[in-house]
Amino acid sequence: MNFIIPDAVRDMCRMLCDHGFQAYIVGGCVRDAVLGLTPHDYDISTNARPEEIISLFGTENCSAYGRAFGTVGVKYSGGFAEITTFRTETDYTDYRHPATVLFADSIFDDLARRDFTCNAMAWDFQNQQLVDPFHGMSDLQNKILRCVGVPSACFREDALRILRGLRFCARFGFQPDPLTEAAMKAAAFQLKHISAERIYSELRSMLMGDYITDILIAYPEILAVRIPEILPCIAFTQHTHWHDFTVWEHIARTVGNSPKNLILRLTMLFHDIAKPQCYTHDEKGGHFKNHAQKSSVFADKILLRLKADNYTRKLVCKLIYYHRKTPKTLPAVKKMLSDLSYQEFELFLQVLDADRISKLKGQPESRSRIDKAEYFFQLCKENHLCCRVKDLQISGSDLLSLGFQGREIGNMLNYLLQAVIEEKIPNQKEDLLFLVKSVQKGKIL
């Protein structure tokens, strides 16, 4: 195994070893190195106690924010790493954090407390060899997610490990071994005890995985512990020739078929979440009237509950609201651009495309309607066509000079914008002023 270690991390390990301490590189960076990926974060484990680490590297280079848990953040030789004393953990009382942390003398004791075998490997810096007491290398090669120790105990200690495991599966294509999978499902109810911020953090990372569709289809009930709106979508047959999949299967496929952009993947995750509540049936099959608008409302409540930032929440809800409104004409595109920025409209087109290719098992429906919308969008963008109030060749100051006040100004500007968008009048100041004066005289164009 060729483990490339940054110079700063190498210097920290050498410093520890030169002063009689052990130094092991541990955690995700070892897993990533085994998988042939470039690690981004490095963690060091040692038998040195926190006060010895601080003494060795100097108080000015150390951040002891995690000292109670044996962790010292060290800035050294222009780099940064967390150095943690070998430890064991006991008495988990809140499904997340250990009540007791005890220092240990062996790397094997330290690795035994970790969640999955793929994360329970260490690189022995002094002897330049892999330490793998739980056969993590073999599990990585076979793409198996396996708990260290008894799975039920693993998830009882820290319920967030369930979502972390699904994140690894979504990212690397792992499959939980039967005991781990059964324990995940049995312990999923404990996720209700985990903070919304931690749930959302894991969800965001999970959605970026190459194998997210498989995970969403396989484990919806686990996600539904914190997003119960998912439950009605599972196994909900749509009864329409436009869809070969259940509501949830379609949703899962749209997520995986969208670009790796958090806004897009959250949008696809929730874009049809209210379909079961909107379902009606007649001789033509199933219908979901106004499901986009209702799904937007559902998404807003879910993202508020998960404590998503306002920008993400509002944009996701906006894209969901519009995802059934494909504009077919230039005025229709211009009208949509009065509410969506150019960047948002580009995301909207990607939403439409992910939705399109995720409906049928065979040949997807034609892209012609999306191509037409994209053509008109490019026309607006390249020619700077008037789509927003700020594009009008008339301003609020002009209206103020004509006697308009307060809300009257905004109402008139919006009226003028719609007239321009619908091509009833050109975006020329003289024509706009003429229309304003006609409205004042009661002569509506």
C-alpha positions in Angstrom: 0.0 0.0 0.0 1.4 3.4 -1.1 0.2 5.8 1.5 1.1 9.4 0.6 1.2 11.6 3.7 1.4 15.4 3.6 4.7 16.8 4.8 3.1 18.6 7.8 1.3 15.4 9.0 4.5 13.4 8.5 6.4 16.0 10.6 3.9 15.7 13.4 4.1 11.9 13.4 7.9 12.0 13.4 7.9 14.5 16.2 5.7 12.1 18.3 7.9 9.1 17.5 11.2 11.0 18.1 10.0 11.7 21.7 9.1 8.1 22.5 5.4 8.2 21.6 3.5 6.0 19.1 1.9 7.6 16.0 -0.8 6.2 13.9 -2.8 7.8 11.1 -6.4 6.8 11.5 -10.0 7.2 10.2 -11.4 8.2 6.9 -8.1 9.2 5.4 -6.8 5.6 5.7 -10.0 4.2 4.1 -9.8 6.7 1.2 -6.1 5.8 0.7 -7.0 2.1 0.5 -9.7 2.9 -2.1 -7.2 4.9 -4.1 -8.7 8.3 -3.3 -6.9 11.4 -2.2 -7.6 12.0 1.5 -8.5 15.6 2.5 -8.4 15.4 6.3 -5.8 13.5 8.4 -6.2 12.3 12.0 -3.4 11.1 14.2 -3.9 8.7 17.1 -1.2 8.3 19.8 -0.5 7.1 23.3 0.6 10.6 24.3 -1.8 12.3 26.6 -3.4 15.7 25.7 -1.1 17.7 28.0 2.0 15.9 26.5 0.8 16.7 23.0 0.4 20.4 23.9 3.8 20.5 25.6 5.4 18.9 22.6 4.0 21.2 19.9 3.6 24.3 21.9 0.5 26.0 23.3 0.6 28.6 20.5 0.2 25.8 17.9 -2.6 23.9 19.7 -6.3 24.2 20.0 -7.6 22.1 23.0 -11.3 22.4 22.1 -11.7 18.6 22.3 -9.3 18.0 25.2 -12.1 16.4 27.3 -12.3 13.7 24.7 -8.5 13.5 24.2 -8.3 15.5 21.0 -5.9 18.4 20.4 -6.0 20.3 17.1 -2.4 21.0 16.0 -1.1 23.5 13.5 2.4 22.6 12.5 4.7 23.2 9.5 2.0 25.0 7.7 -0.5 22.1 8.1 -3.2 21.1 10.5 -4.3 17.7 12.0 -6.2 16.5 15.0 -4.1 14.4 17.3 -6.1 12.1 19.7 -5.0 10.0 22.6 -5.9 6.3 22.3 -9.2 6.0 24.1 -12.2 3.8 24.8 -15.8 5.0 25.3 -18.5 3.8 27.6 -22.0 4.6 28.9 -23.7 6.2 25.9 -26.8 7.8 27.4 -28.2 10.1 24.6 -27.8 7.8 21.5 -24.9 10.0 20.4 -22.2 10.9 22.9 -20.3 8.8 25.4 -20.7 9.7 29.0 -17.3 8.4 29.9 -14.0 8.6 27.9 -11.1 6.5 29.2 -7.5 6.8 27.8 -6.0 3.6 26.5 -2.5 2.4 25.8 -3.1 0.4 22.7 -4.1 1.3 19.1 -6.2 -1.9 19.1 -8.4 -0.7 22.0 -8.8 2.6 20.1 -9.8 1.0 16.8 -12.3 -1.3 18.6 -14.5 1.7 19.6 -15.0 2.8 16.0 -18.1 2.3 13.9 -17.4 0.3 10.8 -14.5 -2.0 9.8 -13.6 0.3 6.9 -12.9 3.1 9.4 -11.1 0.8 11.9 -7.8 0.7 10.1 -4.6 2.6 11.0 -1.3 3.3 9.4 1.6 2.6 11.7 3.9 5.6 10.9 6.9 4.1 12.7 6.8 0.7 11.1 5.2 1.9 7.8 2.5 -0.8 7.8 -1.3 -1.1 7.9 -2.9 -2.2 11.1 -6.2 -3.9 10.3 -7.5 -6.0 13.3 -11.1 -6.1 12.0 -10.4 -7.0 8.3 -11.5 -3.6 7.0 -9.3 -4.1 3.9 -11.2 -7.2 2.9 -14.5 -5.6 3.5 -13.5 -2.6 1.4 -12.4 -4.9 -1.4 -15.7 -6.7 -1.3 -17.7 -3.5 -0.8 -19.2 -4.7 2.5 -20.3 -2.3 5.3 -19.8 -4.1 8.5 -19.9 -2.9 12.1 -17.0 -3.3 14.5 -18.3 -5.6 17.2 -22.1 -6.2 17.7 -24.1 -4.1 15.3 -27.0 -3.5 17.7 -24.6 -2.2 20.3 -22.9 0.0 17.7 -26.1 1.8 16.8 -27.4 1.9 20.3 -24.3 3.8 21.3 -24.6 6.3 18.4 -27.7 6.3 16.3 -26.2 8.7 13.8 -24.0 5.9 12.7 -27.0 4.5 10.8 -27.1 7.5 8.5 -23.3 7.6 8.3 -23.3 4.0 7.2 -25.9 4.8 4.5 -23.7 7.7 3.4 -20.8 5.3 2.9 -23.1 3.0 0.9 -24.3 5.9 -1.2 -20.8 7.2 -1.8 -18.8 3.9 -2.4 -21.5 1.4 -3.4 -21.1 -0.6 -0.2 -23.7 -3.2 0.8 -24.4 -3.7 4.5 -23.8 -7.2 5.7 -27.0 -8.9 6.9 -26.4 -8.3 10.6 -25.5 -4.7 10.1 -28.5 -4.1 7.8 -30.9 -5.7 10.3 -29.5 -3.7 13.2 -29.8 -0.5 11.1 -33.5 -1.0 10.5 -34.2 -2.1 14.0 -32.5 0.9 15.6 -33.7 3.5 13.1 -36.3 4.8 15.5 -33.4 6.1 17.7 -32.7 8.7 15.0 -35.5 10.8 16.5 -33.1 11.6 19.3 -30.4 13.0 17.0 -30.3 16.8 16.4 -31.9 18.1 13.2 -28.6 19.7 12.3 -26.7 16.4 12.4 -29.4 14.6 10.4 -29.4 17.3 7.7 -25.6 17.2 7.5 -25.6 13.5 6.9 -28.5 13.8 4.4 -26.6 16.4 2.4 -23.5 14.3 2.1 -25.5 11.2 1.3 -27.4 12.8 -1.5 -24.1 13.5 -3.3 -23.2 9.8 -3.6 -23.0 8.0 -6.9 -25.2 5.2 -5.6 -27.8 7.4 -3.9 -30.7 5.9 -6.0 -30.0 2.4 -4.7 -29.9 3.6 -1.1 -33.1 5.6 -1.4 -34.9 2.7 -2.9 -33.6 0.2 -0.3 -33.9 2.2 2.9 -36.8 4.7 2.7 -38.2 3.7 6.1 -34.9 4.7 7.8 -35.1 8.2 6.3 -38.8 8.4 7.1 -38.0 8.4 10.8 -37.1 12.1 10.4 -39.0 12.7 7.1 -42.3 10.9 7.6 -43.7 12.5 4.5 -41.8 9.8 2.6 -43.9 7.0 3.9 -47.1 7.5 1.7 -44.8 7.6 -1.4 -43.4 4.1 -0.8 -45.1 1.5 -3.1 -47.6 4.2 -4.3 -48.5 3.1 -7.8 -49.2 6.1 -10.1 -51.7 4.4 -12.5 -50.6 6.5 -15.5 -48.9 5.6 -18.8 -46.4 8.5 -18.1 -44.9 6.6 -15.1 -43.6 3.0 -14.8 -42.4 3.4 -11.2 -44.0 4.0 -7.9 -43.8 7.6 -6.5 -40.8 6.8 -4.3 -38.9 4.8 -7.0 -39.4 7.7 -9.4 -38.2 10.2 -6.8 -35.1 8.1 -6.0 -34.3 7.9 -9.7 -34.6 11.6 -10.3 -32.1 12.2 -7.4 -29.5 10.0 -9.0 -30.2 11.3 -12.5 -29.6 14.9 -11.5 -26.2 16.6 -11.4 -24.3 16.6 -8.2 -25.6 19.8 -6.9 -27.2 20.0 -3.5 -30.0 22.3 -4.6 -30.9 20.0 -7.4 -30.7 16.8 -5.4 -32.8 18.2 -2.6 -35.3 19.5 -5.1 -35.6 16.1 -6.7 -35.9 14.4 -3.3 -39.0 16.5 -2.5 -40.4 17.4 -5.9 -43.2 14.8 -5.8 -43.4 14.3 -2.0 -47.1 15.3 -1.9 -48.3 13.2 -4.8 -50.2 10.6 -2.7 -52.2 13.4 -1.1 -53.1 14.9 -4.5 -54.1 11.6 -6.1 -57.4 11.2 -7.9 -58.5 8.5 -10.4 -61.0 8.5 -13.3 -61.4 6.5 -16.5 -58.2 7.9 -17.9 -56.1 6.8 -14.9 -54.4 8.5 -12.1 -54.0 12.3 -11.7 -52.0 14.5 -9.3 -53.5 17.9 -9.7 -51.5 20.7 -8.0 -49.0 18.3 -6.6 -46.1 20.6 -7.5 -47.5 23.5 -5.4 -48.4 21.1 -2.5 -45.0 19.4 -2.7 -43.4 22.9 -2.4 -45.3 23.5 0.8 -44.2 20.1 2.1 -40.6 20.7 1.2 -40.7 24.0 3.0 -41.9 22.4 6.2 -39.4 19.6 6.0 -36.4 21.9 5.3 -37.5 24.1 8.2 -37.6 21.1 10.4 -34.1 20.0 9.3 -32.9 23.6 9.9 -31.7 24.1 6.4 -30.4 27.6 5.6 -33.0 30.0 4.2 -31.4 30.3 0.7 -31.4 26.6 0.1 -34.9 26.2 1.5 -36.5 29.0 -0.6 -34.8 28.1 -3.8 -35.6 24.4 -3.5 -39.2 25.2 -2.9 -39.3 27.6 -5.8 -37.9 25.0 -8.2 -40.4 22.4 -6.9 -43.3 24.9 -7.4 -42.3 25.5 -11.0 -41.4 21.9 -12.1 -44.7 21.3 -13.7 -44.8 24.6 -15.6 -42.6 24.0 -18.6 -42.8 27.3 -20.7 -43.6 26.7 -24.3 -43.4 30.3 -25.7 -41.0 33.2 -25.5 -43.5 35.3 -23.4 -43.9 32.3 -21.0 -40.2 32.0 -20.6 -39.9 35.8 -20.0 -42.7 35.6 -17.4 -40.9 32.9 -15.5 -37.6 34.8 -15.7 -39.4 37.6 -13.9 -39.3 35.4 -10.8 -36.2 33.2 -11.6 -32.7 34.5 -12.1 -30.7 33.1 -15.1 -28.8 30.7 -12.8 -32.1 29.5 -11.2 -33.6 29.0 -14.6 -30.7 26.8 -15.6 -31.3 24.7 -12.5 -35.0 24.6 -13.4 -34.1 23.1 -16.8 -32.0 20.4 -15.1 -34.9 19.6 -12.8 -37.1 19.1 -15.8 -34.5 16.8 -17.5 -34.0 14.7 -14.4 -37.7 14.3 -14.1 -38.1 13.4 -17.7 -35.5 10.6 -17.8 -36.8 9.0 -14.6 -40.3 8.1 -15.5 -40.2 5.1 -17.9 -38.2 1.9 -17.9 -37.5 2.1 -21.6 -36.9 5.0 -23.9 -37.5 8.3 -22.0 -40.0 10.8 -23.2 -38.9 13.4 -25.8 -36.8 16.3 -24.7 -38.4 18.6 -27.2 -40.4 20.7 -24.7 -37.3 21.3 -22.6 -35.2 22.1 -25.7 -37.8 24.7 -26.7 -37.8 26.3 -23.3 -34.0 26.3 -23.3 -34.0 28.0 -26.8 -36.2 30.8 -25.6 -34.2 31.1 -22.4 -30.9 31.5 -24.4 -32.7 34.1 -26.6 -33.6 36.1 -23.5 -30.1 35.8 -22.0 -28.1 36.6 -25.1 -30.3 39.5 -26.2 -30.9 40.9 -22.7 -34.6 40.9 -23.3 -36.8 42.6 -20.7 -37.9 40.0 -18.1 -37.7 41.8 -14.8 -38.8 45.2 -13.5 -35.2 46.4 -13.4 -35.0 45.7 -17.2 -37.8 48.3 -17.9 -36.8 51.5 -19.6 -38.8 53.4 -17.0 -38.2 53.7 -13.2 -40.0 54.3 -10.0 -38.7 57.9 -10.1 -40.4 58.5 -13.4 -43.7 57.3 -12.0 -43.2 59.4 -8.8 -42.9 62.5 -11.0 -46.2 61.6 -12.6 -48.0 61.5 -9.3 -47.8 57.8 -8.3 -47.1 57.0 -4.7 -46.3 54.1 -2.4 -47.7 50.8 -3.7 -49.0 52.4 -6.8 -45.5 52.6 -8.1 -44.8 48.9 -7.7 -48.2 47.9 -9.1 -47.7 50.1 -12.2 -44.2 48.8 -12.8 -45.5 45.2 -12.6 -48.3 46.1 -15.0 -45.8 47.6 -17.4 -43.6 44.5 -17.2 -46.4 42.2 -18.0 -47.4 44.3 -21.0 -43.8 44.1 -22.3 -43.5 40.4 -21.6 -46.7 39.7 -23.4 -45.4 41.9 -26.3 -48.3 44.3 -26.1 -45.9 47.2 -26.1 -42.1 47.6 -26.8 -39.7 48.3 -23.9 -39.1 51.9 -24.9 -39.5 54.8 -22.5 -41.7 56.8 -24.7 -44.1 53.9 -25.3 -44.1 53.0 -21.6 -44.9 56.6 -20.6 -47.7 56.7 -23.1 -49.2 53.5 -21.5 -48.9 55.0 -18.0 -50.7 58.1 -19.0 -53.4 56.0 -20.8 -53.9 54.1 -17.6 -54.2 57.3 -15.6 -56.9 58.5 -18.0 -58.7 55.2 -17.7 -57.7 54.0 -21.2 -56.2 50.5 -20.6 -54.2 49.2 -23.5 
